[in-house]
Each structure stands twice: as C-alpha cells, then as structure tokens.
C-alpha cells in the first residue's frame, strides 16, 4: 500500500475533461484509434500510479482511487478495457485513505457503484476483477453482507461463465479459473450450512408452537407429514 497522494485541482480538472470527452463520444467501441487516443491523453497528464481523487459527489466516499473515479464516470467497455489492459499494474488492490485508514479496491468500487445514482452502471467492475485477478470482493460479501452467501454464489458462477470473454487462454487464466472454482466450492458449502441452520431454527420455532397446541389429532397429522418427508 502506498502513501496517499491526492490529485491537484489542475490534474482533477484534466481527468474530468477526459471523462466528459469519453462519455460524449458514441463510437469508442468501433474504433481502436479512439481507445489509443484515450490512453495517449491519459499519459499526457503525467499522473503516476493510482492516486486519490477528492470527490464531493457522496460524503461517504470523499476520496476515491483515480481508477475507480474514472471508471464510474465512463460508460464504454472499449475504453475501460484499454485502461485496465495498460494500467492494471498501476492499480492497487488496497489503498490508504488520506486519514490513514485502509480500504479494498473492489469493495470500494462496488459500494461506490451502487451508491452513486448519478453514475452509469456498466460491466467495469467485472472487468476489474478479471484484470486484477482479485476475488476479495466476493470474500467480503460472504463475510459482511446479509444474504451474502447466496449473492456470492451467483456472482462467482457468473465469473466462471464469463472468464473466456475477459481473459486470453494461458496459465494466468487457468490459475484464476481454478481459484474461482475453489472459491465457488467454499461458498456453496457455506451456503448449505446457512440453509441447514435456517431450517433448524424454523423447526425449533414450529415445535415450540406445536407444544402449545393441546390437540393430539393435529399433532399426529404433523408427525405424519414429517414421516412422509
């Protein structure tokens, strides 16, 4: 993790202009030259690494990594793919806030993407996962979010289905594919245990209510239903 560096107002202005230009052009995906022009303009900014941007769109995320800040504002897959392909080695998986707190790239990306209603929803987060080869978002979903296990299963399965679209054949793709499979297997096991716990909790509640009912005929009816299962 690097010491936090925050863009100057002039640098942020240049980035904002680039985002505005990329959002205004409708044929980025039709021309390789457009994507190359985009990358050339970014190089001309002479911004090293992936510094923080002071953003006032949402008080919850006053500082965002430059990569997240840009990609939340860009609504074109060709540009984001070109950006990741060229600068993935400069994008950090973890950052240090100006306050000294640390945060995870993909978790912050997801929270910002779902919090900032003014930003377009694209497949940039999926691209980030494949280019950075990082499943930490899904691990934190399982750990922190209510119902996260089921959500993680769905997203990991989606990644497994999409890997051919985002990654070229080779050793890295094979290794990441195995990691997705392994994580999916672990999450499925967790999900199964979660469902078992829910069933047991429901049964405990039902048996408690059943004990309050002094009707032997009804109790026998319930018993027969359990035997059928």
N, C-alpha and C positions, 0 to 999 in steps of 0.2 A: 504494500500500500504506500502511495506517495504522499508527501506533504501537500496539503490542499493548495492549489493555485487557482485563483479566480480571474476570469477574463476581464480585461479592462473594458470600459464603456465603448471605446472605438472598436475593439475586437468583437464585442457582442453585437454592435451595430452592423458590422460586416457579415456576421453569421446570420443575423435576422434578415438581411437583404438577400443572402444566398437562399435561405429557406423560402422567402417570398418569391424569388425567381423560380425556384424549383416547383413550387406549388402552382405557379401561374402557367407553366409550360405543360401542355397536354400530351406531347408526343415523346416524353423521355424514353419510354419503353420501346419506341420504334426506331431509335437511333443510338448506335453505340457511341457516336461522336458527342451526343448530348451528355452521356454519362461521363465521358472522358473530360469534357469541358467542365463539368461539375467538379471533378476531382482536381483539375488544374486550378480552378478558382479557390478551392479549399487550401491547396498548397501555397497559393499566393498570400494567404492570410498569415502564414508562418506561425501557426499555433502548434506548440509541441504537446504531445501526449493527449490526455483526455481531461482537461481542466474543468473546474466547476463553473457554472453559469448562474449568476444571481437572477432568479426568476420570480416575478411577483404575481404570476397567474394564480397560484394557490399558496396560501401561507403554510400549508403542511409540507411543501417541498420548495422552500425558498432557494435552496441550492440544488442544481441538477448537474450531472456529468454532461459535458458538451455533446457526447454521442447520443444520450437519451434526449436531451433538449432538441437536437436537430431532428432525430428520427420521429419524435412525437409530432413534429410540425410538417414532416414530409409525407406526402401521400402518393408515393410512386415506388414500386418494388424495384425497378431497374436502378434507380438512384441509391436506394438503401442497400441493395446487393453490391453495387460498386463501392459504396462507402465501407461496408463491412469487409469486403474482399481486400481492400487496400489498407485499411486502418485497424483490422482486428487485433494486430499485435500491439496497438497503442491503447486499446480499450481494456481497462482494468476490471476484474471481476469484483473487486472490493474497493471502496473509496473511503477517504476520511473527510468528514464534513469540516467546514471552517470552524465548527465548535469543538472539533476533536473526536466526535462520535464516528463510528464506522458504519457502513451500510453495504448491502449486497446489490450488485448491479441489476440483476434480473428481477429481484423482488421490488426494487425501487421502480424499475421500468413498468412492471405490472401494475403497481399501485398508482403510479402517475397516469398510466394509460387509462385506467378505469376511473380515475378521479377527475381528470381534466376533460370536461364535456366539450370544451372548445376544440380539442384535438381530434383529427380523424382517426378512426380505428383501422389499422392496416395489419398486414401479417409481419410487420417488422420485428415483433417480439419473437416469433417463430424463427425468423432469420437470425436473430441474435443468439438464440440457443444453439443453432447449428454451427454458426461461425465461431462462437466462443467455446463450443462443446462443453456446455455447462448445464447440469440438471438441478442446480441448487434451488431454483425457484420451486420446483416440484417437491423437493425435500422439505422446504419451509412451509409449503401449502399443507403437507401432511401433518407437520408438527404444530402449526399455529392456527389454521383456519377450521371453523366448524364445518363439518361435512367435507373437509379437505381430502379425505381418502378417496371418496368416490370421484371427486374432481380430478385428482392426480391420476387416477386410473384412466379416465377419459383422455386427458391431455397426453399422457405418456403413450397411450395407444395411438393417438393422432400423430405424435412424433415418429413412432415406429412406422406408420404408414407413409409419412412424408419425407423420410430420410433420403430416398432416391432422388427426390426433386431438389433438395437443398445441398446435397453433398456428392462429390465425384467419387467413383469407385477407387478404393485404395485402402491402405492399412488404417488410416485415421477413421474412415467411415466404418470399417469393420469393428474397430475398437469401440467407437461411440455407439454403434448398433448393439453391441454386446452389453454395454453399460445401460442403455435404455431398457433392454430385455431384463437385465438383472434388477434394475430399479422397479420395473413394472411387476416383476415377480414378488419383490418385497412388499410393495404397496398392496398387491392383491391379497397377500397373506394378512396384512394389517386390516384391510377392508373386511375380510372374512371374520377375523376376531372381533371387529367392531360390530358386525351384524349379529354374531353369536351373543355378544354382551347385550345388545338391544333386545334380542328375543328373550333372554333370561330375565332381563329387567321387566319386560312386558308380562311374562309368565308369573313372576313374583307378585306383580300388581294384581293380575287376574285371580291368582289363588287366594290372595288376601281378601278380595271382594267376594270370592266364592265361599270362603269360610263364614261370611256374614249372612249367607242365604240359607235359611233352615228349610230347604226343600230337597229331600232325598231323591225325588224323581228327576229334578233338574240336575242335581249333582251327578246322577247316573248317566244322564244324557251327555253331559260334558265329558265324563270319563270315556264313554263310547266313542266320542269324536276324537279324543286323543289316541285311543286304541286303533282307530282306522288309519291315522297318520303313521 
